[in-house]
Every structure is written in structure tokens, then in C-alpha cells.
Amino acid sequence: MDLLVVGGGGREHAIIKKLRENPEVERIYALPGNGGIARDAECFPVKATDVAGLVNFVREHRVDYAVVTPDDPLVLGAVDALEAEGVPCFGPRAEAAVIEGSKVFAKRLMKKYGIPTAACEIFDDMDAALAYVRTAPLPTVVKADGLALGKGVLIAQTREEAEAAVRALMGDRIFGASGARVVVEEFLTGPEVSVLSFTDGKTVVPMVSSMDHKRAGDGDTGLNTGGMGTVAPNPYYTPAVAEECMRTIFRPTVEAMNAEGRTFRGCLYFGLMLTPAGPKVIEYNCRFGDPETQVVLPLLESDLLTVMRAVTEGRLDEVEVKFSDRSACCVVMASRGYPQKYEKGFPIEIPADAADRVYVAGAAEQDGRLVTAGGRVLGAVAVAPTLAGAVDGAYALVKRIRFENASYRNDIGARALAAGR
């Protein structure tokens, strides 16, 4: 089989490495891919958001199956367009991807179907939003309605910060049209858990839970990022919590989407807060998380392509989805200065014997060498019988990888280890 993977980050690299395990796979195309992915797939400079370019590519190349992973092309209808060309896809159609593409849609869905989430108000008028946040309980959370590279959520501790957040999103449009509407919601407390799940619209199979580390600095300090590291499984996600989430959140969400005529097939990501009142949804994503994928897929013992095709064909209940009982840790190595300004073009040295455990995100090939080309450069991953062993293994690998201006957190997994004691 010849496969197409749309995207070009560490998440896509992890997916490609896992797909390669299937002996039926002959060739994998990555659009656009990156310098590191080019070691495992054939990369072509077609942007993930260039839906017409994706269609032209499959017309010119024999592609048997496509995996569309980033949020933007999913919301833009890449799956719809590729399927119209006769290429079966893993990923939701646009009508279902709206669950991530619009936070307003997601909040209204949860309210309509009684799915537990934070209380909220929705505004499309800045003056009305400003008036509301001047009296709303603190802290308060202000979210852009649309996609914002995972950074459209602002937590305000004071009235001034709340007003500034509204003005930034709705007035300054720091995330463009995504800030035309905002959701202002209550601030929830409790451990956060990420749960990716396979679903074909009928069956829901949660993957191993994980814990992300969003802040740039140790001790969860600094600016929000796309994610500086992850561990799996998340110790807060006990079997009892998992059962409650399946009953009150996972199945009801899939059934709600069916009831709305928006059947979801693909990877549905549940961002959860385990509050004193029980698990609640913080956010939905319509795709694999990044860098959660980098710790979840190494623990998948079943064949990924087999599972994906079962999702596409509506027969997920017919295949076994099995995960290891081991633990995994991913430490993201970034360019110093990320998520703000940073320099690029520094050579990257990855030990040959560890290449299978490195997922490349922001790198390019230059004169036959891999060089830094983004904020999050790569993820160093280790799997071990215990979480402590996985954390130690990931950091041991980090110390063997070199590039100038490398930056990373030193406490990935510390919270999870403390919780597990």
C-alpha cells in the first residue's frame, strides 16, 4: 500500500514511524513533512492547508489511503476533498471537525446534551464581553472561538487581565478571525488529563491517557506553548475515572455528534479536568494531540494502520486495540526563545542508535545535514516498565542530542511521579 500523511510535525513523524511497522506499507508520502520525516517518508512541499494541492497530489500519485492529522486541513475539509477523489481517509470530515474548529459549537453541544464542562457565556460583541468580565468570578478563562495554534486560551487572574484578554482577541484580533467570537468560562481546578480515542461514530476506544506540560519553563512557569513534553499513562486517570468518563463524556459526545448529523470518524481528543465535582471537558480536538501522540503510539501494540482502516470503514468493533502496560515519556527539545523569537539553522546531531526514538518537528535538511527550522525542534522519547524509568530514559537521550541554542524543561514527568507515590 502507498500511504499519504498530511502534516509536518513531531506528531506526524510518530504516526509515520508506527505506520511503517505494517508489512503491507510500501511507500509513505508526507505533505509537507520535514527534514527528519524525510528519513522515513517521501516529502513534498505541499502545505497541509492547501486542499487543492493535496487533491492534485493524489491525482498524480497512486495513494491507497490517507491520514489527515492537523486541525486546519481537517476543518477546511481536506478529508471531504480527498474522499471525493476516491481516497479513503483517517480523519473527520469538516462537518465533524467543527467540534474543534469552533469552541462556541463545542460548548453549545455540551450544554444541549448534558456533557459536563465549565459554565460559560458566549459573545460576538466586544463591549458586551468587556461588561461581563468586569463582574465575572476570578480567575476567568477567555477563549477564541476558532483555531489559534493551541494558544487561543487566556487565563485572567484580575479584572485588568480579563479585559486585556478580550481586547486582544476581539479588538486586536491577535488570532485573526478566530477571535470574532469569544467564550468566557469559569476557571476549573484539578488535575488535567488528555485522552485520545479512536472512534468510527459507533464504537469509542480510548487510548492510553497522558499528561501534557504546556508552559515553557520548569515548574509550569513562563508562556504557554504547543507542549514541552508528555508522559503516559497519567496517574490521575484511574480505572474508576475512566469508567465515569466513558459513561458521562466519551459515549455521550459521540452520540451527540451523531444526533446532530455530524458523525465523527477519526481520533477524538478529550482534554479533561478532574474537578472536585467530577471529570469535565476543557476542550475537544478533532485529531491526535501533539506531543501526546509521541507517548501514546509507542505504547500501542496493535497495528495502527489496521485500526485506522477499521475506523474509516465503520468496523472498529471488529479489531483489537491493545496497549502496553509500560510507561512512556517525551521531552521536547526547543530552540531557545520559543515560543517567541528564536534563531534557526543550527546543525542537529542525533545518535544513529537512537533515531527510532526521536520524533522530529521543526527541522530541515540542508546540504545533507539536519538543521533547526522551528520552535519545537524534536521530541526525545523513552519507554520503560515504570514511569520513573521512562523519564530517566528520555532525559538520558536528550543529553546525547546536540544542537546550538537547545532548550528544554527539566521537570517533565515530575508531577506525575509525585502523584504516583
PEMOWO-V163025 format. One record per residue. N is the residue number from 1. RES is the residue in one letter. PHI is phi in degrees with one decimal (none if undefined). OMEGA is omega in degrees with one decimal (999 if undefined). D_LAST is the distance of its C-alpha to the last C-alpha in Angstrom with 2 decimals. Layout:
n=[N/N]
res=[RES/RES]
phi=[PHI/PHI]
omega=[OMEGA/OMEGA]
d_last=[D_LAST/D_LAST]
//
This chain:
n=[1/2/3/4/5/6/7/8/9/10/11/12/13/14/15/16/17/18/19/20/21/22/23/24/25/26/27/28/29/30/31/32/33/34/35/36/37/38/39/40/41/42/43/44/45/46/47/48/49/50/51/52/53/54/55/56/57/58/59/60/61/62/63/64/65/66/67/68/69/70/71/72/73/74/75/76/77/78/79/80/81/82/83/84/85/86/87/88/89/90/91/92/93/94/95/96/97/98/99/100/101/102/103/104/105/106/107/108/109/110/111/112/113/114/115/116/117/118/119/120/121/122/123/124/125/126/127/128/129/130/131/132/133/134/135/136/137/138/139/140/141/142/143/144/145/146/147/148/149/150/151/152/153/154/155/156/157/158/159/160/161/162/163/164/165/166/167/168/169/170/171/172/173/174/175/176/177/178/179/180/181/182/183/184/185/186/187/188/189/190/191/192/193/194/195/196/197/198/199/200/201/202/203/204/205/206/207/208/209/210/211/212/213/214/215/216/217/218/219/220/221/222/223/224/225/226/227/228/229/230/231/232/233/234/235/236/237/238/239/240/241/242/243/244/245/246/247/248/249/250/251/252/253/254/255/256/257/258/259/260/261/262/263/264/265/266/267/268/269/270/271/272/273/274/275/276/277/278/279/280/281/282/283/284/285/286/287/288/289/290/291/292/293/294/295/296/297/298/299/300/301/302/303/304/305/306/307/308/309/310/311/312/313/314/315/316/317/318/319/320/321/322/323/324/325/326/327/328/329/330/331/332/333/334/335/336/337/338/339/340/341/342/343/344/345/346/347/348/349/350/351/352/353/354/355/356/357/358/359/360/361/362/363/364/365/366/367/368/369/370/371/372/373/374/375/376/377/378/379/380/381/382/383/384/385/386/387/388/389/390/391/392/393/394/395/396/397/398/399/400/401/402/403/404/405/406/407/408/409/410/411/412/413/414/415/416/417/418/419/420/421]
res=[M/D/L/L/V/V/G/G/G/G/R/E/H/A/I/I/K/K/L/R/E/N/P/E/V/E/R/I/Y/A/L/P/G/N/G/G/I/A/R/D/A/E/C/F/P/V/K/A/T/D/V/A/G/L/V/N/F/V/R/E/H/R/V/D/Y/A/V/V/T/P/D/D/P/L/V/L/G/A/V/D/A/L/E/A/E/G/V/P/C/F/G/P/R/A/E/A/A/V/I/E/G/S/K/V/F/A/K/R/L/M/K/K/Y/G/I/P/T/A/A/C/E/I/F/D/D/M/D/A/A/L/A/Y/V/R/T/A/P/L/P/T/V/V/K/A/D/G/L/A/L/G/K/G/V/L/I/A/Q/T/R/E/E/A/E/A/A/V/R/A/L/M/G/D/R/I/F/G/A/S/G/A/R/V/V/V/E/E/F/L/T/G/P/E/V/S/V/L/S/F/T/D/G/K/T/V/V/P/M/V/S/S/M/D/H/K/R/A/G/D/G/D/T/G/L/N/T/G/G/M/G/T/V/A/P/N/P/Y/Y/T/P/A/V/A/E/E/C/M/R/T/I/F/R/P/T/V/E/A/M/N/A/E/G/R/T/F/R/G/C/L/Y/F/G/L/M/L/T/P/A/G/P/K/V/I/E/Y/N/C/R/F/G/D/P/E/T/Q/V/V/L/P/L/L/E/S/D/L/L/T/V/M/R/A/V/T/E/G/R/L/D/E/V/E/V/K/F/S/D/R/S/A/C/C/V/V/M/A/S/R/G/Y/P/Q/K/Y/E/K/G/F/P/I/E/I/P/A/D/A/A/D/R/V/Y/V/A/G/A/A/E/Q/D/G/R/L/V/T/A/G/G/R/V/L/G/A/V/A/V/A/P/T/L/A/G/A/V/D/G/A/Y/A/L/V/K/R/I/R/F/E/N/A/S/Y/R/N/D/I/G/A/R/A/L/A/A/G/R]
phi=[none/-107.3/-112.9/-121.3/-116.9/-92.7/135.5/-154.0/-120.8/-63.5/-59.8/-64.9/-62.8/-64.1/-65.2/-63.2/-60.4/-71.7/-62.8/-63.5/-70.2/-80.4/-65.5/-77.4/-76.9/-99.8/-142.4/-123.1/-96.8/-122.6/-122.8/-90.0/69.1/-158.1/-59.6/-76.9/-61.5/-60.6/-77.7/-123.0/-155.0/-91.7/-97.3/-131.9/-78.0/-112.6/-63.7/-60.7/-87.4/-86.2/-60.7/-63.2/-65.7/-63.8/-63.7/-60.9/-63.1/-70.7/-69.9/-91.6/-122.8/-80.4/-117.6/-89.6/-160.9/-124.7/-120.5/-103.1/-106.8/-72.5/-67.3/-57.4/-64.7/-64.6/-66.7/-76.2/94.9/-62.1/-63.9/-56.7/-68.0/-69.5/-64.9/-64.6/-89.3/88.9/-101.0/-66.3/-131.0/-99.3/139.9/-75.9/-71.7/-56.5/-63.1/-96.5/-63.6/-59.3/-60.6/-102.1/-65.0/-137.0/-66.8/-63.2/-58.8/-61.5/-66.9/-66.7/-61.6/-64.7/-65.1/-63.8/-106.6/68.3/-88.7/-63.7/-157.2/-71.2/-63.9/-153.2/-129.3/-116.8/-135.1/-118.5/-120.3/-64.1/-62.9/-66.4/-65.2/-63.1/-62.5/-67.7/-69.8/-71.9/-124.6/-66.9/-60.5/-109.8/-62.7/-133.1/-115.3/-115.5/-123.8/-69.3/-65.4/-94.7/-67.9/-148.5/56.4/74.6/-120.2/-88.1/-116.5/-118.9/-100.5/-106.8/-90.1/-128.7/-60.5/-63.0/-66.8/-65.3/-64.4/-62.8/-64.8/-62.1/-64.1/-64.9/-77.9/-92.5/-91.7/-79.6/51.7/-62.1/-117.3/64.8/-64.7/-60.7/-95.4/-62.4/-123.9/-130.1/-110.6/-110.3/-131.3/-66.9/-86.2/-94.1/-124.0/134.0/-65.0/-94.4/-137.2/-107.8/-129.2/-84.5/-144.4/-86.3/-150.1/-108.5/93.1/-119.2/-103.2/-120.8/-121.8/-66.2/-89.8/-61.8/-70.4/-146.2/-127.6/-92.0/-130.0/-80.4/-72.4/-71.3/-110.6/-56.1/71.1/56.2/-111.3/86.3/-76.7/-69.2/-129.0/-75.1/128.1/-102.5/160.2/-147.4/-133.4/-147.7/-78.9/-86.1/-64.7/-75.3/-90.6/-80.5/-56.1/-66.8/-64.9/-60.0/-64.4/-65.4/-65.0/-62.4/-75.0/-102.6/-126.5/-63.5/-63.2/-58.6/-67.3/-62.8/-67.4/-64.5/-64.8/-62.5/-63.4/-86.2/73.6/-128.6/-50.2/-99.5/-127.5/148.2/-106.7/-104.0/-98.9/-108.8/-93.7/-116.7/-119.9/-89.8/-83.2/-58.5/-92.3/114.5/-65.3/-134.8/-81.9/-88.3/-158.9/-110.1/-121.9/-95.9/-162.0/-59.7/-81.1/-134.6/-103.5/-60.2/-57.0/-69.2/-109.2/-78.6/-65.9/-62.2/-94.0/-77.6/-93.8/-76.2/-76.1/-63.7/-62.1/-60.6/-66.4/-60.2/-65.6/-65.6/-62.4/-59.6/-90.9/71.3/-133.0/-61.4/-69.4/-94.0/-115.8/-86.7/-116.5/-117.4/-118.0/-68.4/-92.0/-82.8/-122.2/-136.8/-138.9/-122.6/-108.6/-84.2/-99.3/-116.6/-81.6/-56.3/109.8/-60.0/-94.6/-103.7/-81.5/-154.2/-92.6/-124.7/91.9/-89.0/-60.4/-110.9/-110.8/-118.4/-56.9/-58.8/-76.8/-118.0/-59.6/-71.6/-108.0/-118.1/-109.0/-87.4/-117.3/-107.0/-147.2/-131.4/-96.8/-139.4/53.9/80.2/-117.2/-87.0/-130.2/-66.4/-145.4/-161.5/-74.2/-88.8/-85.8/-163.7/-120.3/-98.5/-121.9/-136.5/-120.3/-151.6/-62.6/-125.6/-65.0/-60.1/-65.6/-66.8/-63.1/-60.4/-65.4/-65.6/-71.0/-64.3/-69.3/-54.4/-68.4/-96.0/-99.2/-131.5/-159.8/-64.5/66.5/-70.7/-141.0/-160.1/-78.5/-100.5/-125.4/-62.8/92.2/-62.6/-63.8/-66.0/-64.8/-65.2/-69.1/-83.0/-77.6]
omega=[173.1/-174.8/172.3/173.4/-178.9/-179.8/-176.0/-178.8/179.3/177.0/-179.9/178.1/178.8/179.2/-179.4/178.9/-179.4/178.4/-179.2/-179.1/-179.8/-176.2/178.6/-176.6/179.2/-175.3/173.7/172.6/175.6/-179.8/-0.5/-175.3/174.6/-175.6/178.6/178.0/-178.8/176.4/-175.8/-178.3/176.2/-174.7/177.4/-175.0/174.5/-178.0/-179.7/-178.6/179.3/-174.4/178.0/177.7/177.0/179.8/178.2/-179.6/-177.8/174.8/-176.1/-177.8/177.4/179.7/-177.6/-175.4/-179.0/175.3/179.6/-172.5/-175.6/-177.7/-175.2/-179.7/177.3/179.8/179.3/177.2/-179.6/179.8/178.3/-176.2/-179.4/177.7/177.6/176.2/177.7/179.6/176.9/-173.0/165.9/-178.7/-178.4/171.0/-175.3/-177.3/177.4/179.4/178.0/179.2/171.3/-175.5/177.9/177.2/176.6/176.8/-177.2/-178.7/179.5/176.6/-178.1/178.9/-177.4/-173.8/173.6/178.4/-172.7/179.0/179.3/173.7/-175.4/169.6/-176.5/-177.0/169.1/176.9/-174.3/-178.6/178.4/178.2/178.8/179.3/-178.6/-175.5/177.9/179.1/-177.6/177.3/178.1/-10.5/176.5/-175.4/178.8/-175.5/170.3/-178.3/-173.3/-178.7/-178.0/177.9/179.3/-175.0/-175.1/179.7/-178.0/179.6/-176.8/178.6/-177.3/176.2/-178.8/179.0/179.4/178.1/179.7/179.6/178.9/-179.2/-179.2/-177.1/-172.1/-178.4/-178.4/-179.3/-178.7/175.0/176.5/-176.2/178.5/-179.0/179.2/172.4/176.7/172.6/175.0/-173.7/-179.4/179.4/179.6/177.7/179.0/177.6/176.4/179.1/173.0/177.0/172.6/179.3/169.3/173.1/176.1/-178.5/177.5/-179.1/176.2/178.6/178.1/174.8/178.0/178.6/179.6/178.1/179.9/177.0/-169.8/-173.7/-175.0/-171.8/177.4/179.7/-178.9/176.8/177.1/-174.5/173.4/179.0/173.4/-179.1/-177.5/178.3/-178.4/170.7/176.2/-3.0/177.7/-174.6/179.3/-175.7/-176.8/176.4/179.5/177.5/180.0/179.6/179.5/179.3/178.2/-176.1/-171.5/-173.7/-170.7/-179.4/179.1/179.4/179.8/178.9/178.3/178.9/175.6/-178.1/179.8/-178.1/-177.3/-176.3/-176.5/174.6/-179.5/176.4/177.3/-174.8/176.7/172.2/-170.4/168.9/179.1/-174.4/175.4/179.2/179.9/-179.0/176.7/179.8/171.4/-178.9/168.9/166.0/-176.0/-173.3/174.3/177.2/178.3/19.4/178.3/-178.7/-175.1/174.2/-178.7/-176.5/176.0/179.2/179.0/-179.4/176.2/179.0/-174.7/-177.9/178.5/179.8/-179.3/-179.6/176.7/176.3/-178.5/-174.8/176.1/-179.1/-179.7/-179.8/-177.5/-176.8/176.6/175.1/-172.4/177.7/176.4/174.8/177.1/-179.5/179.7/177.5/175.1/174.2/-179.9/174.0/-174.6/173.2/-179.0/-176.9/177.0/13.9/176.3/-176.2/178.4/179.1/179.5/171.0/179.8/179.7/-180.0/177.2/178.1/179.4/-177.0/-177.2/-179.0/-174.3/-178.3/-179.4/179.2/179.2/-172.0/-178.4/-176.0/-178.9/178.6/176.5/-177.3/-179.1/177.2/180.0/176.4/-180.0/-179.9/-177.9/-178.4/179.9/173.1/-171.7/-177.7/174.8/176.8/-170.5/174.0/175.8/-177.5/179.4/179.8/178.0/179.1/178.6/178.7/178.6/178.7/-179.1/179.7/-179.9/174.9/178.1/177.8/-177.3/-180.0/179.9/-175.4/163.3/-176.5/179.4/177.4/-179.9/177.5/175.8/-179.4/-173.6/176.2/179.9/-176.3/-180.0/-179.2/179.1/179.3/-179.7/-176.4/-177.4/999]
d_last=[45.98/46.08/43.24/42.96/39.71/40.27/38.22/37.45/33.83/30.64/29.99/33.46/32.98/29.94/32.03/35.01/33.19/31.89/35.37/36.92/35.30/37.86/41.01/43.29/42.45/45.27/44.97/42.54/43.95/41.75/43.24/42.92/40.10/39.56/40.22/37.12/37.59/41.17/39.94/38.89/41.32/44.73/44.38/47.08/47.40/47.34/45.13/42.66/44.36/47.83/48.21/51.87/50.96/48.45/51.19/53.71/51.35/50.93/54.69/55.30/52.64/51.92/48.50/47.38/44.13/42.43/38.87/38.87/35.50/35.90/36.33/39.73/41.74/40.25/41.32/44.64/45.35/44.93/44.05/47.12/49.33/48.15/48.46/51.94/52.75/51.72/48.35/45.54/42.36/38.64/37.90/39.08/42.60/43.26/43.66/40.04/38.58/39.64/36.34/34.96/38.33/38.81/36.18/39.01/39.52/35.83/35.64/38.91/37.80/34.68/36.79/39.52/37.34/34.84/31.75/29.15/29.09/29.69/33.12/35.48/39.04/40.88/43.57/46.19/48.02/46.65/48.44/47.01/43.47/44.05/45.40/42.37/39.70/41.68/40.71/37.49/34.33/32.20/30.09/31.83/31.45/34.55/34.68/37.52/38.79/39.21/37.45/36.52/34.57/31.30/32.14/34.14/31.57/32.03/29.96/32.25/31.19/34.85/38.14/39.43/36.57/37.04/40.75/40.27/37.98/40.67/43.41/41.61/41.04/44.25/46.64/45.80/44.51/41.96/40.90/44.44/45.34/41.68/41.96/45.12/43.03/39.80/37.21/36.06/33.09/30.78/27.56/24.56/21.13/17.70/15.41/17.75/17.84/20.56/22.02/25.09/27.35/30.53/33.28/36.99/37.71/37.51/34.31/30.88/28.30/24.98/23.43/19.81/18.00/17.18/16.18/19.04/19.41/22.87/23.60/25.42/23.71/20.45/18.49/20.12/23.49/26.92/28.74/27.62/28.00/28.14/24.55/23.23/20.61/18.40/15.54/15.59/14.36/12.87/9.64/11.44/14.38/14.06/17.20/18.44/18.29/19.99/22.69/23.36/23.71/26.10/28.13/28.36/28.13/28.52/31.51/33.17/33.13/34.78/37.24/38.02/38.89/41.13/42.80/43.54/45.17/42.53/40.89/37.87/37.59/35.11/31.55/30.54/27.52/25.69/23.99/22.06/20.65/18.53/20.43/20.55/23.67/22.12/21.94/24.77/26.36/26.39/28.48/29.94/30.78/33.48/32.10/29.27/27.01/27.00/24.69/22.71/25.29/24.52/21.10/22.15/25.42/24.26/22.24/25.41/27.13/30.14/33.02/32.68/36.44/36.94/34.40/35.94/39.44/38.50/37.27/40.55/42.64/41.00/39.87/36.08/36.00/37.81/35.28/31.97/29.07/26.38/23.13/21.19/17.80/16.86/15.21/17.28/17.36/20.53/21.44/24.71/27.29/29.76/33.07/32.91/33.98/32.47/32.50/35.76/38.38/37.79/40.03/40.47/42.13/40.09/39.96/36.64/35.90/33.58/33.48/35.35/32.87/30.07/32.15/30.76/27.29/28.75/29.65/32.41/32.96/35.30/37.55/41.20/43.41/46.01/48.52/46.38/43.26/40.14/39.97/37.79/39.15/36.52/33.70/30.80/32.11/29.70/26.21/24.70/22.60/20.68/19.46/17.39/15.82/12.25/11.18/10.88/14.33/15.72/14.96/16.53/19.34/20.18/20.51/22.51/24.79/25.17/26.51/29.14/30.44/33.00/35.00/36.41/34.73/31.41/28.59/24.93/21.68/19.49/16.16/16.05/12.57/10.99/10.28/8.88/6.52/5.50/5.58/3.77/0.00]
//
